[in-house]
Amino acid sequence: MLHIILLILKIIGIIIAAILGILVLLVCIVLFVPFRYRIEAASGGTSDSIQADMTCTWLMHLVKFTASYRGNKFDWNLRVFFKKMAGEEQADADDINKFEGEVETDETEYEELLEETEETDGYGAKEHPGLQKEDEKEPGLPERAETEREETAEDVQEEKAGSGKKRGKFENIYEKCRQTFRKIKCTIQRLCDKIKALSEKKEKLSAFILDDIHKTAFARVKREAFRLLRRLKPKTVQAKIHYGFEDPYRTGQVLAGLGILYPFMWKDTEIVPDFEQKILEGTLLVKGKVRVLHFVMLLWRLFWCREVRATYKHIRSFEL
């Protein structure tokens, strides 16, 4: 009896160990197996000639995402193990082809029904020609006298209204001046109130930022973010770009922005600005990989930082 119980416990322990081993294996796969990405782009000189392709794979291409931009059209495909998903344009193309035949049949049936109704209901205009004609009547003498009296009454009323309008012009001008003065006064008061509220909010926000605990937390988050960016840096970047805008000032602005990133650029990057014409041509190739482990380590370090936890609590309860 004891031997049977021990055998059952042994089997249960083996099953639990196997389940735990599978779970540990899955966690290690998620953390350590990287997502590999590849981006390729090319342009012949105009915005219509831009072509771009992107592929992202994980776990020996069992999960694959592809996207392409060609001829001002964007398409994407996603495959998770053996299940595929596509963009809306590709998914709807089959449905459109299916319903084209049904629409054509419906149109033919509708035309036949119209012909039948025209044959059955086409007697109206032929059998009743008198309905299309209208009797013309000439106005009589009493009607003309009434119209003349109405015109004279209207003239008298217009003269009275004109005299009343002349008197009311000055009153309208005075009221408009008062309304404009009130509006100006209200706007000035609103501006003063907004300035006071903004000054109070500025003082409160500056006191929150300049706190020692918050300053150390922001510095820690900044340091960890730069560390993550260094680890996510792509391995290969090859770029040869010749660009230019209609406005030379905008071209110079883009060049100044790229100058800030110059220390972080690779040796294979070549960017040539053109201040005389609008152009965009060249090629671009970016390859790299991303691991989930880097993001988990970032959250782990920030979680065990006391200043970061305190700042997070203060941000949730902070109100301006």
Residue pairs with C-beta under 8 A, 6 or more apart in sequence:
29 59
30 292
31 291
31 292
31 293
31 296
32 291
32 293
33 58
33 59
33 291
34 58
34 289
34 290
34 291
35 56
35 57
35 58
35 289
35 290
35 291
36 56
36 57
36 58
36 287
36 288
36 289
37 54
37 55
37 56
37 286
37 287
37 288
37 289
37 290
38 54
38 55
38 56
38 285
38 286
38 287
39 52
39 53
39 54
39 284
39 285
39 286
39 287
40 52
40 53
40 54
40 283
40 284
40 285
41 50
41 51
41 52
41 53
41 283
41 284
42 50
42 51
42 52
42 282
42 283
42 284
43 49
43 50
43 51
43 280
43 281
43 282
44 281
45 279
45 280
45 281
46 280
47 280
48 71
48 72
50 69
50 280
51 68
51 69
51 70
52 68
52 69
52 70
53 66
53 67
53 68
53 69
54 65
54 66
54 67
54 68
55 64
55 65
55 66
56 64
56 65
56 66
57 63
57 64
57 65
58 64
62 80
62 81
63 79
63 80
63 81
64 77
64 78
64 79
65 76
65 77
65 78
65 79
66 76
66 77
67 74
67 75
67 76
67 77
68 74
68 75
68 76
69 75
73 89
74 87
75 86
75 87
75 89
75 90
76 86
76 87
77 84
77 85
77 86
77 87
77 90
78 84
78 85
78 86
79 85
125 132
201 320
204 320
205 320
208 214
208 314
208 318
209 215
209 218
213 307
213 310
213 311
214 307
214 311
214 314
216 307
217 305
217 307
217 308
217 310
217 311
218 311
220 302
220 305
220 307
220 308
221 302
221 308
224 298
224 301
224 302
225 298
227 298
228 294
228 295
228 298
231 291
231 294
232 288
232 290
232 294
233 288
234 286
234 287
234 288
235 287
235 288
235 289
236 266
236 268
236 285
236 286
236 287
236 288
237 265
237 266
237 268
237 269
237 285
237 286
238 266
238 268
238 269
238 283
238 284
238 285
238 286
239 268
239 269
239 270
239 271
239 282
239 283
239 284
239 285
240 269
240 270
240 282
240 283
241 270
241 271
241 272
241 280
241 281
241 282
241 284
242 272
242 274
242 279
242 280
242 281
242 282
243 251
243 254
243 271
243 272
243 273
243 274
243 279
243 280
243 281
243 282
244 251
244 273
244 274
244 275
244 276
244 277
244 278
244 279
244 280
245 251
245 254
245 278
246 278
248 275
248 276
251 273
251 274
251 275
252 273
252 275
254 273
255 271
255 273
258 271
302 308
303 309
